[in-house]
């Protein structure tokens, strides 16, 4: 978007021309945020999920344990909200880590509404 001043002109009381430049700033739109979700499965150990949450999302043990229980009971949980690039990186890290440890843990991302 081009940044152009708005020019207004008119007559003063003393019949001289007056020009006023008003500087307008384009509104910048915030980039969309993405929710990172962990999905429940019947095979990944609960303690592994807690470890993932601590390691990749910086949670305390207590926070990670609570989120792990939410994943277990509800089938999924939002574990963080990030820019697209960071969310994509986190999903990749979790998925790689789970595969390396031979767990079927699923991690996805979706755009925040």
PLY file of the C-alpha trace (Angstrom):
ply
format ascii 1.0
element vertex 113
property float x
property float y
property float z
element edge 112
property int vertex1
property int vertex2
end_header
0.00 0.00 0.00
1.40 3.40 -0.96
1.80 6.06 1.68
0.45 9.38 0.31
-0.49 12.57 2.13
-4.04 13.84 1.79
-4.04 17.37 0.33
-6.84 19.78 1.16
-7.09 23.23 -0.34
-9.45 26.09 0.24
-9.79 29.84 0.62
-8.80 31.75 3.75
-10.73 34.78 5.02
-8.13 37.05 3.40
-8.81 35.48 -0.07
-5.38 33.75 -0.21
-5.19 30.08 -1.17
-4.34 27.73 1.69
-3.13 24.16 1.25
-3.06 21.74 4.17
-1.24 18.42 3.98
-2.55 15.74 6.31
-0.27 12.74 6.69
-2.27 9.49 6.61
-0.81 6.20 7.73
-1.98 2.92 6.23
-3.41 0.50 8.76
-1.19 -2.54 9.06
-3.02 -5.80 9.52
-1.70 -8.18 12.16
-0.57 -11.52 10.78
-2.91 -14.39 11.64
-2.10 -16.60 14.60
-2.18 -20.38 14.64
-3.21 -22.78 17.40
-0.96 -25.78 17.94
-2.95 -28.83 19.01
-1.95 -32.17 20.50
-4.23 -35.10 19.68
-4.93 -38.08 21.90
-4.03 -41.63 20.92
-4.17 -44.93 22.78
-0.45 -45.68 22.60
1.70 -42.67 23.51
2.58 -42.79 27.23
1.24 -39.90 29.30
4.70 -39.14 30.69
6.05 -38.77 27.14
3.35 -36.18 26.38
4.27 -34.30 29.57
7.93 -34.35 28.49
7.02 -32.98 25.03
5.01 -30.13 26.57
7.87 -29.22 28.92
10.55 -29.46 26.25
8.89 -27.80 23.25
6.36 -25.47 24.87
8.27 -24.38 27.98
5.62 -25.56 30.42
6.23 -26.43 34.04
5.64 -30.04 35.03
2.30 -29.09 36.63
1.12 -27.17 33.53
2.20 -29.99 31.23
0.44 -32.58 33.39
-2.84 -30.58 33.28
-2.69 -30.19 29.48
-1.83 -33.88 29.07
-4.95 -34.78 31.09
-7.06 -32.49 28.88
-5.68 -34.21 25.76
-6.40 -37.60 27.35
-9.96 -36.75 28.44
-11.14 -34.51 25.59
-9.18 -35.95 22.69
-7.17 -32.81 21.98
-5.93 -29.59 23.53
-4.48 -26.29 22.37
-0.89 -26.21 23.61
0.04 -22.77 22.28
-0.80 -19.97 19.86
1.94 -18.69 17.57
2.75 -17.02 14.25
2.55 -19.37 11.26
6.32 -19.97 11.12
6.69 -20.74 14.82
3.59 -22.96 14.88
4.89 -24.88 11.87
8.28 -25.32 13.52
6.75 -26.55 16.80
4.53 -29.07 14.98
7.56 -30.37 13.07
9.69 -30.65 16.21
7.01 -32.55 18.12
6.26 -34.90 15.23
9.97 -35.64 14.63
10.59 -36.20 18.35
7.60 -38.56 18.62
8.70 -40.57 15.55
12.27 -40.86 16.85
10.85 -42.33 20.06
8.45 -44.55 18.10
5.25 -42.94 19.40
2.24 -42.14 17.20
1.64 -38.76 18.90
-0.04 -36.30 16.52
0.47 -32.54 16.59
-1.34 -30.19 14.22
-1.98 -26.49 13.72
-5.00 -24.49 12.65
-5.63 -20.83 11.98
-7.24 -18.93 14.84
-10.70 -17.58 14.01
0 1
1 2
2 3
3 4
4 5
5 6
6 7
7 8
8 9
9 10
10 11
11 12
12 13
13 14
14 15
15 16
16 17
17 18
18 19
19 20
20 21
21 22
22 23
23 24
24 25
25 26
26 27
27 28
28 29
29 30
30 31
31 32
32 33
33 34
34 35
35 36
36 37
37 38
38 39
39 40
40 41
41 42
42 43
43 44
44 45
45 46
46 47
47 48
48 49
49 50
50 51
51 52
52 53
53 54
54 55
55 56
56 57
57 58
58 59
59 60
60 61
61 62
62 63
63 64
64 65
65 66
66 67
67 68
68 69
69 70
70 71
71 72
72 73
73 74
74 75
75 76
76 77
77 78
78 79
79 80
80 81
81 82
82 83
83 84
84 85
85 86
86 87
87 88
88 89
89 90
90 91
91 92
92 93
93 94
94 95
95 96
96 97
97 98
98 99
99 100
100 101
101 102
102 103
103 104
104 105
105 106
106 107
107 108
108 109
109 110
110 111
111 112
